[in-house]
Amino acid sequence: MNFFAALSYQIRRALRLSFDWLGNRWRSSFYLYLAAIFSALIIADTAYLHVSANMRQSAFDMMVRYRLNVPPADKDIVIVDINEASLAAMSKDYGRWPWPRQVLGEFVEQIEQQHPKAIVFDILFSDPDVYNADSDAYFDAAIAKTDNTYFPMLRLASSDDALSEIKPGMIPGVTALPGAQSNATVAIVLPYFDAALSGGRLGIHNIYADIDGIARQYPVYLDDYGWKIPSLPLRIAQQLGYSQPDAKQVLLNWRGPPFTYQSVSFSDVYRDLSSKLKQRKSDEFTDKIVIIGSTAPSLFDIKPTPLSRTHPGVEILATAIDNFKHNDFLRFPEVKITYLLLTLAMIWATAWGFYRNTGRDKIDRLFGASQFILLGISYASINLTNTYINLTGPVMLGLAYFSIARLYDLFTSRALRNDTVRRAQSHQGQLHGVLMLVRLGGTDAVLNDKVREKIRLSIERLGRTNMSVESLQGQQDGLWDLFENMMTISWLCTPNDEAALQAIQDDIARIQQITPDILRKFCTVKEDDIMYFVHQGEITGGTQARNSWRALFGTTLSAWQAARKGNPT
């Protein structure tokens, strides 16, 4: 036990000496050096590294997940879900997925009788069904009779473009932008059916996740070799007269977790449409945007999003169509310079507060309030508007700086104290010390720690010379009740320095004059209850400084007690 106690003591001593050395070496300039290092890193991150982008993404996910004002899902968007129940029910007659395309052709024919606004397939028809050619022909004929069916394309990796024979200009709905390359080819999977191609209602349904694997945005179009390849939601918006975003991609304004949109099981609808005795409403899909897709995990159309790690792709497509229809996707202004300047201003303001020794409580309050306000602005923007003001990067970086600076302040406070005792220790020979005691009210005065600190800082700012102000407190009896609600103010100068002594006397007069106003500001102590006493004497510098100050403090207390006995008022 003694061994571990000794080891613990040595570790604590080593840490204290290390922090004392660090504090003596860097002093308060550490805060400015640290701010300069942070500034360089922040500028590099803004220009090249983009590490803070991950902070913003994580914060966005949390705000979306827990926001209070969630826009409702459009009731006119309906998902016909090829779910696990449908796969099981249809397997008795048509086997497992994929079913013969005639099934989907019959479904389209029946749904068309209800006059839906659009029928959107979230199914890629990339190849023929070699075992059911007649079935494919039936489906092709069924969609040829429509003018409201939409089909997806799949954009493959650009590294495969050279192997493709498809030129962008060959694809219906693709338009040329300025500088389009006429001979370029793109690796893209088109629908197999002629009717789908000739109808021209095609769009990519690629979902591109951010660097962390989370899908937050949806492409409006791809700019490949100067050709504008539209997304499926954009083609729907173009055909139905909805507003078209100017951006290449938009930040999705999520309606809720998976299965938020109105959904019906494919097998239930299909069997009812084929039945003579129909149970479902005859106008169930009238004027609706009907999306045919799958939420079945076995078909692997699952993506991680801010709301779920297993978000069905068809629900993401529905969200994008909903956003385009209502033009309420989230705008996120890319004002990197503004974010950079805000972050630098926050860090340097905090650094200056520490450097100027504004006071721990004041710095903590101001910094905490600034963080709360910035996060509040971000959270309010995503709840009350369609513009997401992402201030989490500045908040996180500011918090990182504050944490390091606060730890430095905590562990080096002993070495950073620029009080008269430490100044005396750094000088050799004889010095002259002046000690002023200020009693803030009688024994009935109640001053809490915060009030005492505010009074201490206010008195400290009055001095025009280098002085130390400390607050003493306690509940003592007899002679030691002088400690209760007492401030000690001390000065140090070289002996016979008349100019320094006169400056100290000016400080003493200023303190006596203004202290009543300070007390009236922070507490209800009466001016008559304030007591002052000044005493001075010789201080031996160097290793004897602490004992000399103890002796001067003791003689000051004794002299004050004697003065009080001689003159109680």
C-alpha positions as CSV (number, residue, x, y, z in Angstrom):
1,M,0.0,0.0,0.0
2,N,2.9,2.4,0.9
3,F,4.5,1.6,-2.5
4,F,1.4,2.6,-4.4
5,A,0.8,5.7,-2.3
6,A,4.4,6.7,-3.0
7,L,4.0,6.0,-6.7
8,S,0.8,8.0,-6.9
9,Y,2.5,10.9,-5.2
10,Q,5.5,10.8,-7.6
11,I,3.1,10.7,-10.6
12,R,1.1,13.7,-9.3
13,R,4.3,15.6,-8.5
14,A,5.7,14.9,-12.0
15,L,2.5,16.0,-13.6
16,R,2.4,19.2,-11.5
17,L,6.0,20.0,-12.3
18,S,5.4,19.3,-16.0
19,F,2.4,21.6,-16.2
20,D,4.2,24.2,-14.2
21,W,7.1,24.1,-16.7
22,L,4.7,24.3,-19.6
23,G,2.9,27.2,-18.0
24,N,6.1,29.1,-17.2
25,R,7.4,28.5,-20.8
26,W,4.3,29.4,-22.8
27,R,2.4,31.6,-20.3
28,S,-0.8,33.1,-21.7
29,S,0.7,33.2,-25.2
30,F,-0.2,29.5,-25.5
31,Y,-3.8,30.5,-26.3
32,L,-2.7,32.6,-29.2
33,Y,-0.3,30.0,-30.5
34,L,-3.0,27.4,-30.3
35,A,-5.4,29.6,-32.2
36,A,-2.8,30.1,-34.9
37,I,-2.4,26.3,-35.3
38,F,-6.2,25.8,-35.4
39,S,-6.5,28.6,-38.0
40,A,-3.9,26.9,-40.3
41,L,-5.7,23.6,-39.9
42,I,-9.1,25.1,-40.5
43,I,-7.9,26.9,-43.7
44,A,-6.3,23.7,-44.9
45,D,-9.5,21.7,-44.2
46,T,-11.6,24.2,-46.0
47,A,-9.4,24.2,-49.1
48,Y,-8.2,20.6,-49.2
49,L,-9.0,18.1,-46.4
50,H,-12.7,18.5,-45.9
51,V,-12.6,16.6,-42.6
52,S,-15.2,19.0,-41.0
53,A,-17.7,17.9,-43.7
54,N,-18.1,14.6,-41.8
55,M,-19.0,16.6,-38.7
56,R,-21.7,18.5,-40.6
57,Q,-23.1,15.3,-42.1
58,S,-23.4,13.6,-38.7
59,A,-25.1,16.7,-37.2
60,F,-27.5,16.9,-40.1
61,D,-28.5,13.3,-39.6
62,M,-29.2,13.9,-35.9
63,M,-31.2,17.1,-36.6
64,V,-33.3,15.4,-39.3
65,R,-33.9,12.4,-37.1
66,Y,-35.1,14.5,-34.2
67,R,-36.6,17.5,-35.8
68,L,-40.0,18.7,-34.6
69,N,-41.6,20.0,-37.8
70,V,-41.6,17.1,-40.3
71,P,-43.3,17.7,-43.6
72,P,-46.0,15.1,-44.4
73,A,-45.7,12.6,-47.2
74,D,-47.7,13.4,-50.2
75,K,-51.0,11.4,-50.1
76,D,-51.1,11.3,-53.9
77,I,-47.9,9.3,-54.0
78,V,-48.6,5.6,-53.6
79,I,-46.1,2.7,-53.5
80,V,-47.2,-0.6,-54.9
81,D,-44.9,-2.8,-52.9
82,I,-43.4,-6.0,-54.1
83,N,-42.8,-7.0,-50.5
84,E,-41.9,-10.4,-49.0
85,A,-45.6,-11.1,-48.6
86,S,-46.2,-10.5,-52.3
87,L,-43.2,-12.6,-53.3
88,A,-44.6,-15.5,-51.2
89,A,-48.2,-15.1,-52.4
90,M,-47.3,-14.8,-56.1
91,S,-44.8,-17.7,-56.1
92,K,-47.6,-20.3,-56.1
93,D,-48.6,-19.3,-59.6
94,Y,-45.6,-17.4,-61.1
95,G,-42.6,-18.7,-59.1
96,R,-40.1,-16.5,-57.3
97,W,-39.0,-13.2,-58.6
98,P,-38.6,-12.1,-61.4
99,W,-42.2,-12.9,-62.5
100,P,-43.2,-13.1,-66.2
101,R,-43.5,-9.6,-67.5
102,Q,-47.1,-10.3,-68.6
103,V,-48.0,-10.0,-64.9
104,L,-46.7,-6.4,-64.8
105,G,-48.4,-5.8,-68.2
106,E,-51.8,-6.9,-66.9
107,F,-51.2,-4.7,-63.8
108,V,-50.5,-1.7,-66.0
109,E,-53.6,-2.3,-68.1
110,Q,-55.8,-2.6,-65.0
111,I,-54.3,0.4,-63.3
112,E,-54.6,2.6,-66.4
113,Q,-58.4,2.3,-66.2
114,Q,-58.3,4.3,-63.0
115,H,-56.4,7.1,-64.8
116,P,-53.4,7.6,-62.5
117,K,-51.2,10.6,-63.1
118,A,-48.1,8.5,-63.5
119,I,-47.0,4.9,-63.2
120,V,-43.3,4.8,-62.2
121,F,-41.3,1.6,-62.4
122,D,-38.5,1.3,-59.9
123,I,-37.6,-1.9,-61.6
124,L,-34.8,-2.1,-64.2
125,F,-35.9,-4.1,-67.3
126,S,-32.4,-4.7,-68.6
127,D,-32.7,-8.1,-70.3
128,P,-35.3,-10.1,-72.2
129,D,-36.9,-13.1,-70.5
130,V,-35.6,-15.8,-72.8
131,Y,-38.1,-18.3,-71.5
132,N,-41.2,-16.1,-71.9
133,A,-40.9,-14.1,-75.2
134,D,-44.6,-13.9,-75.5
135,S,-44.8,-12.5,-72.0
136,D,-42.3,-9.8,-72.9
137,A,-44.2,-8.9,-76.0
138,Y,-47.4,-8.6,-73.9
139,F,-45.7,-6.2,-71.5
140,D,-44.2,-4.1,-74.4
141,A,-47.6,-3.8,-76.0
142,A,-49.3,-2.8,-72.8
143,I,-46.9,0.1,-72.1
144,A,-47.0,1.2,-75.7
145,K,-50.6,2.2,-75.1
146,T,-49.7,4.5,-72.3
147,D,-48.3,8.0,-72.1
148,N,-47.7,8.1,-68.4
149,T,-45.3,5.2,-67.7
150,Y,-41.8,6.0,-66.6
151,F,-38.8,3.7,-66.6
152,P,-35.4,3.8,-64.9
153,M,-31.9,3.7,-66.5
154,L,-28.8,2.6,-64.5
155,R,-25.6,4.6,-65.0
156,L,-22.6,2.3,-64.7
157,A,-19.1,3.3,-63.6
158,S,-17.5,5.9,-65.9
159,S,-14.4,3.6,-66.2
160,D,-16.5,1.4,-68.4
161,D,-17.5,4.2,-70.8
162,A,-14.9,3.3,-73.4
163,L,-16.4,-0.2,-73.7
164,S,-19.9,1.1,-74.4
165,E,-21.5,1.8,-77.8
166,I,-24.2,4.1,-76.5
167,K,-23.8,7.7,-77.2
168,P,-25.7,10.2,-74.9
169,G,-27.4,11.7,-77.9
170,M,-29.0,8.3,-78.7
171,I,-30.9,8.3,-75.3
172,P,-34.4,9.8,-75.3
173,G,-34.7,12.8,-72.9
174,V,-30.9,13.5,-72.8
175,T,-30.0,17.0,-73.9
176,A,-26.8,18.6,-74.9
177,L,-25.1,21.2,-72.8
178,P,-22.6,23.8,-74.1
179,G,-19.5,22.0,-75.1
180,A,-21.1,18.5,-75.5
181,Q,-18.8,15.8,-76.9
182,S,-20.7,14.2,-79.8
183,N,-18.5,11.1,-80.0
184,A,-18.4,10.3,-76.3
185,T,-20.0,7.0,-75.1
186,V,-21.5,6.2,-71.7
187,A,-21.9,3.0,-69.9
188,I,-25.5,2.9,-69.1
189,V,-28.2,0.2,-68.9
190,L,-31.3,1.1,-70.8
191,P,-34.7,-0.6,-70.7
192,Y,-34.9,-3.6,-73.0
193,F,-38.4,-2.7,-74.3
194,D,-38.9,-0.7,-77.5
195,A,-42.0,1.0,-76.1
196,A,-40.1,2.2,-73.1
197,L,-37.4,3.7,-75.3
198,S,-39.7,5.3,-77.8
199,G,-41.9,6.8,-75.1
200,G,-38.8,8.7,-73.9
201,R,-39.9,8.8,-70.3
202,L,-36.6,7.6,-69.0
203,G,-34.3,8.7,-66.1
204,I,-31.5,7.3,-64.0
205,H,-32.4,6.0,-60.6
206,N,-28.9,5.9,-59.3
207,I,-28.6,6.8,-55.6
208,Y,-25.1,8.1,-54.8
209,A,-24.1,7.9,-51.1
210,D,-21.8,10.4,-49.4
211,I,-18.3,9.5,-48.5
212,D,-19.5,7.9,-45.2
213,G,-21.9,5.6,-47.1
214,I,-25.1,7.5,-46.1
215,A,-27.5,8.6,-48.9
216,R,-28.6,12.2,-48.2
217,Q,-28.8,13.7,-51.6
218,Y,-30.5,12.8,-54.9
219,P,-29.1,13.6,-58.3
220,V,-31.2,15.9,-60.5
221,Y,-29.1,15.1,-63.5
222,L,-25.7,13.9,-64.5
223,D,-23.4,16.0,-66.6
224,D,-21.4,13.4,-68.7
225,Y,-19.2,14.8,-71.4
226,G,-21.4,17.8,-71.7
227,W,-24.7,15.8,-71.9
228,K,-27.5,16.3,-69.4
229,I,-28.8,12.9,-68.4
230,P,-31.9,13.4,-66.2
231,S,-32.8,11.5,-63.1
232,L,-36.2,9.7,-63.0
233,P,-37.7,12.3,-60.6
234,L,-36.6,15.1,-63.0
235,R,-38.2,13.4,-66.0
236,I,-41.5,13.1,-64.0
237,A,-41.2,16.8,-63.1
238,Q,-40.6,17.8,-66.7
239,Q,-43.6,15.8,-67.9
240,L,-46.0,16.8,-65.2
241,G,-45.1,20.5,-65.1
242,Y,-43.4,20.6,-61.7
243,S,-40.6,23.0,-61.0
244,Q,-37.2,21.8,-61.9
245,P,-34.2,22.3,-59.6
246,D,-31.2,24.2,-61.0
247,A,-28.7,22.2,-59.0
248,K,-27.2,19.0,-60.2
249,Q,-28.2,17.3,-56.9
250,V,-30.5,18.2,-54.0
251,L,-30.4,17.5,-50.3
252,L,-33.5,15.4,-49.6
253,N,-36.2,16.8,-47.3
254,W,-37.1,13.5,-45.6
255,R,-40.8,12.8,-44.8
256,G,-40.0,10.3,-42.1
257,P,-38.6,6.8,-41.5
258,P,-39.1,3.9,-43.9
259,F,-42.7,3.0,-44.7
260,T,-43.9,6.6,-44.3
261,Y,-45.5,6.7,-47.7
262,Q,-48.9,5.2,-48.4
263,S,-48.2,1.6,-49.5
264,V,-50.2,-1.3,-50.8
265,S,-49.1,-4.9,-51.4
266,F,-48.7,-5.8,-55.1
267,S,-50.2,-9.2,-54.7
268,D,-53.3,-7.8,-52.9
269,V,-53.9,-5.2,-55.6
270,Y,-53.2,-7.6,-58.5
271,R,-55.5,-10.3,-57.3
272,D,-58.3,-7.8,-56.6
273,L,-57.9,-6.3,-60.1
274,S,-58.1,-9.8,-61.6
275,S,-61.2,-10.7,-59.6
276,K,-64.8,-10.4,-60.7
277,L,-65.8,-9.4,-57.2
278,K,-63.6,-6.4,-56.4
279,Q,-63.1,-5.4,-52.8
280,R,-60.9,-2.3,-53.4
281,K,-62.1,1.2,-54.4
282,S,-62.4,1.7,-58.1
283,D,-60.6,5.1,-57.9
284,E,-57.9,4.0,-55.5
285,F,-55.2,5.2,-57.9
286,T,-57.0,8.0,-59.7
287,D,-54.7,11.1,-60.2
288,K,-52.0,9.3,-58.1
289,I,-48.4,8.9,-58.8
290,V,-48.0,5.1,-58.6
291,I,-44.5,3.8,-57.9
292,I,-44.0,0.1,-58.5
293,G,-41.0,-1.1,-56.5
294,S,-39.9,-3.4,-53.8
295,T,-39.1,-3.2,-50.1
296,A,-38.3,-6.9,-49.8
297,P,-34.8,-7.3,-48.3
298,S,-34.2,-10.3,-50.5
299,L,-34.2,-8.1,-53.6
300,F,-31.4,-6.0,-52.1
301,D,-32.7,-2.5,-52.9
302,I,-31.8,-1.2,-49.5
303,K,-29.8,2.0,-48.7
304,P,-28.6,3.6,-45.4
305,T,-30.0,7.1,-44.9
306,P,-30.1,9.6,-42.0
307,L,-33.3,8.0,-40.8
308,S,-32.5,4.3,-41.2
309,R,-29.7,1.9,-42.0
310,T,-32.1,-0.1,-44.1
311,H,-34.1,2.4,-46.1
312,P,-35.8,0.9,-49.2
313,G,-34.7,2.4,-52.4
314,V,-38.3,2.8,-53.6
315,E,-39.1,5.0,-50.6
316,I,-36.0,7.2,-51.4
317,L,-37.3,7.5,-54.9
318,A,-40.8,8.5,-53.6
319,T,-39.1,11.1,-51.3
320,A,-37.2,12.6,-54.3
321,I,-40.4,12.8,-56.4
322,D,-42.3,14.3,-53.5
323,N,-39.5,17.0,-53.1
324,F,-39.5,17.8,-56.8
325,K,-43.3,18.1,-56.9
326,H,-43.5,20.5,-53.9
327,N,-40.1,22.2,-54.6
328,D,-39.3,21.8,-51.0
329,F,-36.0,19.9,-51.1
330,L,-33.4,21.3,-48.7
331,R,-31.2,24.1,-49.9
332,F,-27.8,24.1,-48.4
333,P,-25.8,27.3,-49.3
334,E,-22.2,26.4,-49.9
335,V,-20.8,29.5,-48.2
336,K,-17.4,28.1,-47.2
337,I,-15.8,31.5,-46.8
338,T,-18.6,32.6,-44.4
339,Y,-18.2,29.4,-42.4
340,L,-14.4,29.8,-42.3
341,L,-14.6,33.4,-41.1
342,L,-17.2,32.5,-38.5
343,T,-15.0,29.7,-37.2
344,L,-11.9,31.8,-37.1
345,A,-13.8,34.7,-35.3
346,M,-15.1,32.3,-32.7
347,I,-11.7,30.7,-32.0
348,W,-9.8,34.0,-31.8
349,A,-12.5,35.6,-29.6
350,T,-12.1,32.7,-27.2
351,A,-8.3,32.8,-27.4
352,W,-8.4,36.6,-26.6
353,G,-10.6,36.0,-23.6
354,F,-8.2,33.4,-22.2
355,Y,-5.2,35.5,-23.1
356,R,-6.6,38.6,-21.4
357,N,-7.7,36.5,-18.4
358,T,-11.3,37.7,-18.7
359,G,-12.4,35.1,-16.1
360,R,-13.3,31.5,-16.4
361,D,-16.9,31.9,-15.5
362,K,-17.4,34.7,-18.1
363,I,-15.6,32.8,-20.8
364,D,-17.6,29.6,-20.1
365,R,-20.9,31.5,-20.2
366,L,-20.1,33.4,-23.4
367,F,-18.7,30.4,-25.2
368,G,-21.6,28.1,-24.1
369,A,-24.1,30.7,-25.2
370,S,-22.5,31.1,-28.6
371,Q,-22.6,27.4,-29.2
372,F,-26.2,27.1,-28.1
373,I,-27.2,30.0,-30.4
374,L,-25.3,28.5,-33.4
375,L,-26.8,25.1,-32.9
376,G,-30.2,26.7,-32.4
377,I,-29.9,28.5,-35.7
378,S,-29.1,25.2,-37.5
379,Y,-31.9,23.4,-35.8
380,A,-34.4,26.2,-36.4
381,S,-33.5,26.4,-40.1
382,I,-34.3,22.7,-40.7
383,N,-37.6,22.9,-38.8
384,L,-38.9,26.3,-40.1
385,T,-37.4,26.7,-43.6
386,N,-36.2,24.7,-46.6
387,T,-32.7,26.2,-46.2
388,Y,-30.4,24.2,-44.0
389,I,-27.9,26.5,-42.4
390,N,-25.2,24.1,-41.3
391,L,-23.2,25.7,-38.5
392,T,-22.1,22.5,-36.8
393,G,-18.6,22.7,-38.4
394,P,-17.8,26.0,-36.6
395,V,-19.4,24.7,-33.4
396,M,-17.4,21.5,-33.3
397,L,-14.1,23.2,-34.2
398,G,-14.8,25.9,-31.7
399,L,-15.5,23.3,-29.0
400,A,-12.3,21.5,-29.8
401,Y,-10.3,24.7,-29.4
402,F,-12.1,25.6,-26.2
403,S,-11.6,22.1,-24.7
404,I,-7.8,22.2,-25.2
405,A,-7.6,25.8,-24.0
406,R,-9.7,25.1,-20.9
407,L,-7.6,22.1,-20.0
408,Y,-4.4,24.2,-20.3
409,D,-6.0,26.8,-18.1
410,L,-7.0,24.2,-15.6
411,F,-3.7,22.4,-15.3
412,T,-1.4,25.4,-15.6
413,S,-3.4,27.9,-13.5
414,R,-0.8,27.6,-10.7
415,A,2.1,28.6,-13.1
416,L,0.0,31.2,-14.9
417,R,-0.8,33.2,-11.8
418,N,0.9,36.5,-12.1
419,D,0.4,37.4,-8.5
420,T,2.8,39.4,-6.2
421,V,4.1,36.3,-4.5
422,R,5.3,34.8,-7.7
423,R,6.8,38.1,-8.8
424,A,8.6,38.3,-5.5
425,Q,9.9,34.7,-6.0
426,S,11.4,35.7,-9.4
427,H,13.4,38.6,-7.9
428,Q,16.4,38.5,-5.5
429,G,17.1,41.0,-2.8
430,Q,14.8,43.3,-0.8
431,L,11.4,44.5,-2.2
432,H,8.7,46.7,-0.9
433,G,5.2,45.2,-0.4
434,V,1.9,46.9,0.1
435,L,-1.2,45.0,1.3
436,M,-4.7,46.3,1.3
437,L,-7.6,44.5,3.0
438,V,-11.2,45.2,2.0
439,R,-14.0,43.9,4.2
440,L,-17.2,43.6,2.1
441,G,-19.9,44.1,4.7
442,G,-20.5,42.7,8.3
443,T,-21.0,39.2,9.5
444,D,-24.6,39.3,8.2
445,A,-23.6,39.9,4.6
446,V,-24.1,36.9,2.3
447,L,-22.0,36.8,-0.9
448,N,-22.0,33.7,-3.0
449,D,-18.9,32.6,-5.0
450,K,-20.2,34.1,-8.3
451,V,-20.8,37.5,-6.7
452,R,-17.4,37.5,-5.1
453,E,-15.7,36.7,-8.4
454,K,-17.5,39.5,-10.2
455,I,-16.5,41.9,-7.5
456,R,-12.9,40.7,-7.6
457,L,-12.6,41.1,-11.4
458,S,-14.2,44.5,-11.2
459,I,-11.7,45.7,-8.6
460,E,-8.8,44.1,-10.5
461,R,-9.7,46.3,-13.6
462,L,-9.5,49.5,-11.5
463,G,-5.7,49.1,-11.0
464,R,-3.3,51.0,-13.2
465,T,-0.4,49.3,-11.6
466,N,0.5,45.6,-11.4
467,M,-1.6,44.4,-8.5
468,S,-3.1,41.1,-7.3
469,V,-6.7,40.8,-6.1
470,E,-7.8,37.8,-4.3
471,S,-11.0,36.8,-2.5
472,L,-11.0,35.3,0.9
473,Q,-14.0,33.7,2.5
474,G,-14.9,31.6,5.5
475,Q,-17.0,31.3,8.7
476,Q,-14.5,31.9,11.5
477,D,-14.5,33.2,15.1
478,G,-12.5,35.7,16.9
479,L,-9.5,37.2,15.1
480,W,-10.1,35.0,12.0
481,D,-13.5,36.3,11.3
482,L,-11.7,39.0,9.4
483,F,-11.4,36.4,6.6
484,E,-15.1,36.4,6.0
485,N,-16.1,38.3,2.8
486,M,-12.6,39.8,2.5
487,M,-10.6,40.9,-0.5
488,T,-6.9,41.2,-0.4
489,I,-5.1,43.5,-2.8
490,S,-1.3,43.5,-3.0
491,W,1.4,45.5,-4.7
492,L,5.1,45.0,-5.1
493,C,7.8,47.5,-6.0
494,T,11.5,48.2,-5.4
495,P,12.4,50.1,-2.2
496,N,12.6,53.9,-2.5
497,D,10.8,53.9,-5.8
498,E,8.8,57.1,-5.2
499,A,7.0,57.0,-8.6
500,A,5.8,53.4,-8.0
501,L,4.7,54.1,-4.5
502,Q,2.7,57.1,-5.7
503,A,1.0,55.0,-8.4
504,I,0.1,52.5,-5.7
505,Q,-1.4,55.2,-3.6
506,D,-3.4,56.4,-6.6
507,D,-4.7,52.9,-7.0
508,I,-5.7,52.7,-3.4
509,A,-7.6,55.9,-3.6
510,R,-9.4,54.8,-6.8
511,I,-10.4,51.5,-5.1
512,Q,-11.8,53.2,-2.1
513,Q,-13.7,55.6,-4.3
514,I,-15.3,53.1,-6.8
515,T,-15.7,50.0,-4.7
516,P,-19.1,51.1,-3.2
517,D,-20.4,51.5,-6.8
518,I,-19.2,48.0,-7.6
519,L,-21.0,46.6,-4.6
520,R,-24.2,48.4,-5.4
521,K,-24.1,46.8,-8.8
522,F,-23.7,43.2,-7.6
523,C,-25.1,43.0,-4.1
524,T,-26.9,45.0,-1.4
525,V,-24.0,45.7,1.0
526,K,-24.2,49.1,2.5
527,E,-21.4,51.6,2.0
528,D,-21.0,52.0,5.8
529,D,-20.3,48.3,6.1
530,I,-17.2,48.4,3.8
531,M,-13.9,48.5,5.7
532,Y,-10.4,49.2,4.3
533,F,-7.0,48.8,5.8
534,V,-3.6,49.3,4.2
535,H,-0.3,48.1,5.6
536,Q,3.2,47.9,4.0
537,G,6.6,46.4,4.8
538,E,9.7,44.8,3.4
539,I,9.6,41.6,1.4
540,T,12.6,39.3,0.8
541,G,12.7,38.0,-2.8
542,G,13.6,34.6,-4.1
543,T,13.1,31.5,-1.9
544,Q,12.1,33.6,1.1
545,A,9.3,35.4,-0.7
546,R,6.5,33.2,0.5
547,N,7.6,33.5,4.2
548,S,7.9,37.2,3.8
549,W,4.4,37.6,2.5
550,R,3.1,35.4,5.3
551,A,4.8,37.6,7.8
552,L,3.4,40.8,6.2
553,F,-0.1,39.3,6.0
554,G,0.1,38.4,9.7
555,T,1.3,41.8,10.8
556,T,-1.4,43.4,8.6
557,L,-4.1,41.4,10.3
558,S,-2.7,42.2,13.7
559,A,-2.4,45.9,12.9
560,W,-6.0,46.0,11.6
561,Q,-7.3,44.2,14.7
562,A,-5.5,46.7,16.9
563,A,-6.9,49.6,14.8
564,R,-10.4,48.2,15.1
565,K,-10.1,47.9,18.9
566,G,-8.8,51.5,19.1
567,N,-11.5,52.8,16.8
568,P,-14.5,50.3,16.5
569,T,-16.2,52.4,13.8
